Structures are given as C-alpha cells and as structure tokens.
C-alpha cells in the first residue's frame, strides 16, 4: 500500500527523472572528452599515485576532485563508469531542486515544472556528464540552500552545522566556494537585520569552516602566485563588458554564441524569451513571496556579483592576463536560474503558458540535437564552449 501511494503521489516526478536519465545517458559510451576532462583523468591518476604535490603545482584549484576521481578509477578503471556516477549526481540535483522549489513556494506543481525544465536544460545535461567538479558543486550548492532555508525560515538552528562538511568539501574542490560562502554571509546578515534571526550558530559554523580552509593557505599562496602573478602559466583574457551577461546566455542555450549566430539563429530568440521569463519570475517572487524573493536573489546573484566586484583586482595583479568571471564557474547555479524561469511561467493564461513551455522544449531539443551530433567528434567542445 505504501509503495502504491508513493507511486500515486510521485509518478510525474518519476517520469521526469526517467526523462532526465534518458537525455543524459544517450550515446554516453561514445562521448569524446570535453574541455579539461583529460586533465581530470590525468591529474586524478597522478594524485593517488604519489604525485599529489605535482598536481597541485599545475592547477589553480585544490585537488580533492582529482583525488576522488583517482580513487574511483582505482575502483573501476572506466571513463563510462565515472560519467554514470556524475550523471547520478545530476539526477540528485534535480530531485533536490524539486524539493527546494516545493518548500519555498508551497507549490508542488511549480516544483514539478522546475524539475522538468532542469531535466531538459542543455547546460545541465552537458555538465551532468562532464568529468569536472561542477555538477557535484551544484549539488552541494543546492544542499546549502536547503539548509539555509530551514535555518532562516523554519528556525532550525542546529541544522546549520551541516554546512561545515559541505563548505569544506566544496572548498577543497574549487576556490569559487569562497564566493558561495560570501554570499551566504550576506544572506544571513540581511535576514539578521530584517527579521532579527539568531546567527550565533552560523557564526560558529563559519569559524570552524574557516579554520579548516586556512589549513590550505600556504598552498593557496603558491597556487595564486603561479596562476595569477607569474607570467606564462595561465592566460585567459581581460573581461570585456559584453561578457558580463554571457553566463545568462549560456544558461539559456549553452551552445557557443559564434556557432548559434552562424547555424542556429533561432536560439538567440529563445535566449531572449528565457531571459524575459527569468526577470518576470523574479518580479512574481517579489510580489507574492517577498521574503523568499530576497532569499533566492541574494543566493543567486551574490555568486555572480562577488567575483565581478573582485575581478578588477585580479586583472591588475595578473596584468590583464586572466579573469575571475567565467561562465563555467557559474554552472552550479543553473537550478535557481531554471526555478526563476518556471516561476515566470506560473501564469493564469494557460494558452500563453503552454505555448511558452512548448517553445522552450523545442528550442532546447534543437540545442541538444546539435550537441548529440557532435559529442562523439574530437574537439566538439570548441563549438559549444563547455
């Protein structure tokens, strides 16, 4: 009886997860390496075979993801195996996104719509099977959001200590964790001023996490000098003003702008529609769920704005050779972007609503079809810029 009730209550969500699995597993065994995936394999093997410091010396981020990858390859030496594990992490992210949306809005249907859109979002699909840390970071980011929501809105003070292992796990994989934590500090500070919430437990969480991260400081200083100060090691380009909105374009269609301009111009229209829906979703959240609006907006935009604010300093120190602001570093906030779009679609006029959903489905299927056609070709990621 319990199983039947579970199926009755969750059959739509199960179908969404099956759809998500199907879209991610398609031709996966034949997929060629995307951007930097070869480094994940090479550095992973080196990290667990006595050359951990050599890996640290060559890379910009802490080595935990490489260590995890290396030990998984020892367990079962298969790239396909790693991709399947990464895919499953992506599915967990869809489940958690559904849970967060339902909890915040008290609207199960909106949770299902958000989960469905995330299941077919091209960027989430591609990064779900990309052998980099981003999809795992996205799951951690979502877990942190859920914990903070329980802490701020439901007054569950002790749950905040769960952030300690999540902060440390995330930090030792990727330095952008600093911006996530900075965003959380702003978020808690805002609700302290607005609602007089008690922050003693969060302060303790922050202190303990900071101690754990400061242990890495000597190595961080060496990596910072190697990647930012010294010439000839890591070189991107100076940030241009036109690149600031680019992450939102990538969230919308994923495929590189130059490729879209030449071959898939219709996707530019889709990007404009999705951006408009995101903005309308923000407006609806502000109008009907004001406290939740500030919770989501600070959590979402803080991670984009903090590196943007700090970027001039990094460009100065690197003499214009590198930038902090790069779209793939924002991959893990895609679920909130999709939530805002789903909220923008939560309108009374059913004809307009389902027409827009249909346009999104068609547009994202066009993008995915392009990806499926090139993913088995060497160098495919240059056309999509993963």
Secondary structure as the mmCIF struct_conf table of DSSP 4:
data_model
#
loop_
_struct_conf.conf_type_id
_struct_conf.id
_struct_conf.beg_label_comp_id
_struct_conf.beg_label_asym_id
_struct_conf.beg_label_seq_id
_struct_conf.end_label_comp_id
_struct_conf.end_label_asym_id
_struct_conf.end_label_seq_id
HELX_RH_AL_P HELX_RH_AL_P1 UNK A 2 UNK A 25
TURN_TY1_P TURN_TY1_P1 UNK A 26 UNK A 27
HELX_RH_3T_P HELX_RH_3T_P1 UNK A 28 UNK A 30
HELX_LH_PP_P HELX_LH_PP_P1 UNK A 31 UNK A 33
TURN_TY1_P TURN_TY1_P2 UNK A 35 UNK A 36
HELX_RH_AL_P HELX_RH_AL_P2 UNK A 37 UNK A 47
TURN_TY1_P TURN_TY1_P3 UNK A 48 UNK A 50
HELX_RH_AL_P HELX_RH_AL_P3 UNK A 52 UNK A 58
BEND BEND1 UNK A 60 UNK A 61
BEND BEND2 UNK A 63 UNK A 63
HELX_RH_AL_P HELX_RH_AL_P4 UNK A 64 UNK A 75
HELX_RH_AL_P HELX_RH_AL_P5 UNK A 79 UNK A 105
HELX_RH_AL_P HELX_RH_AL_P6 UNK A 108 UNK A 120
HELX_RH_AL_P HELX_RH_AL_P7 UNK A 122 UNK A 128
TURN_TY1_P TURN_TY1_P4 UNK A 129 UNK A 129
BEND BEND3 UNK A 130 UNK A 133
HELX_RH_AL_P HELX_RH_AL_P8 UNK A 134 UNK A 153
BEND BEND4 UNK A 154 UNK A 154
HELX_RH_3T_P HELX_RH_3T_P2 UNK A 157 UNK A 162
HELX_RH_AL_P HELX_RH_AL_P9 UNK A 163 UNK A 171
TURN_TY1_P TURN_TY1_P5 UNK A 172 UNK A 173
TURN_TY1_P TURN_TY1_P6 UNK A 175 UNK A 176
HELX_RH_AL_P HELX_RH_AL_P10 UNK A 177 UNK A 195
HELX_RH_AL_P HELX_RH_AL_P11 UNK A 200 UNK A 214
TURN_TY1_P TURN_TY1_P7 UNK A 215 UNK A 216
HELX_RH_AL_P HELX_RH_AL_P12 UNK A 217 UNK A 224
HELX_RH_PI_P HELX_RH_PI_P1 UNK A 225 UNK A 229
BEND BEND5 UNK A 230 UNK A 230
TURN_TY1_P TURN_TY1_P8 UNK A 231 UNK A 232
BEND BEND6 UNK A 233 UNK A 233
HELX_LH_PP_P HELX_LH_PP_P2 UNK A 238 UNK A 240
HELX_RH_3T_P HELX_RH_3T_P3 UNK A 241 UNK A 243
TURN_TY1_P TURN_TY1_P9 UNK A 244 UNK A 245
HELX_RH_AL_P HELX_RH_AL_P13 UNK A 246 UNK A 253
BEND BEND7 UNK A 255 UNK A 255
HELX_RH_AL_P HELX_RH_AL_P14 UNK A 257 UNK A 263
TURN_TY1_P TURN_TY1_P10 UNK A 265 UNK A 265
HELX_RH_AL_P HELX_RH_AL_P15 UNK A 266 UNK A 288
HELX_RH_AL_P HELX_RH_AL_P16 UNK A 290 UNK A 317
TURN_TY1_P TURN_TY1_P11 UNK A 318 UNK A 320
BEND BEND8 UNK A 321 UNK A 321
BEND BEND9 UNK A 324 UNK A 324
HELX_RH_3T_P HELX_RH_3T_P4 UNK A 327 UNK A 333
HELX_RH_AL_P HELX_RH_AL_P17 UNK A 334 UNK A 344
TURN_TY1_P TURN_TY1_P12 UNK A 345 UNK A 345
BEND BEND10 UNK A 348 UNK A 348
HELX_RH_AL_P HELX_RH_AL_P18 UNK A 350 UNK A 374
TURN_TY1_P TURN_TY1_P13 UNK A 375 UNK A 376
BEND BEND11 UNK A 377 UNK A 377
TURN_TY1_P TURN_TY1_P14 UNK A 378 UNK A 380
HELX_RH_AL_P HELX_RH_AL_P19 UNK A 381 UNK A 384
TURN_TY1_P TURN_TY1_P15 UNK A 385 UNK A 385
#
